[in-house]
Amino acid sequence: MRAAEARLTLGVAAARTGDIEEAIGMGTTALEADRKSLPSLLLVADELDKAPRSRYPREASARDFHEQIMAIKRGTTRPELPF
C-alpha cells in the first residue's frame, strides 16, 4: 500500500521534470496495485493527474490517466466507452 503511494509521489516528481511517460507509468502501476487505500491514493493521484494535464494538455496518455482517476472516483474500474 505504501509502495503504491510512493510510486504516485515519484510520478508527480517525474511529471514536474517533464518526463510524462515515467509519470503516467508510475501512476498506472500504483493504481493497479492489489493492496491500496483508495482515499489515500486519490489524494496523491489528483496531484499527479494535474501535473501532466497542465503541462501537456493534448497528450493522450495524460487524458487516459485522467479518465482512469475519474473512473475510480465514480466507483468503476474502467471508464465506460461510448461504443
Steps between C-alpha positions, in 0.01 A plus 500: 500500500780742585686392188203610289499841667876529451460422129243776469735743674781399264257550215428855615874572513547356150209707366647816646832433327329438167519120483135434424551137399666418833238699688203325342674162524559542872143618553348213306713243683403651835128489426519139381653380827310229685533659843402864510302754693310688233421811707867543582616422148248733340644795690839446339351379171313829467833682516645266239191547285537879501871519417502331156164646398618854573836456324385269218126555450496334156694190605282189468664324795420795728134487393491123543644524850243768584223267383643224717489728804145609420390137460637418844318798649176389335550155649560320174819319411509614138347801329193428295565528130250671269495202262 
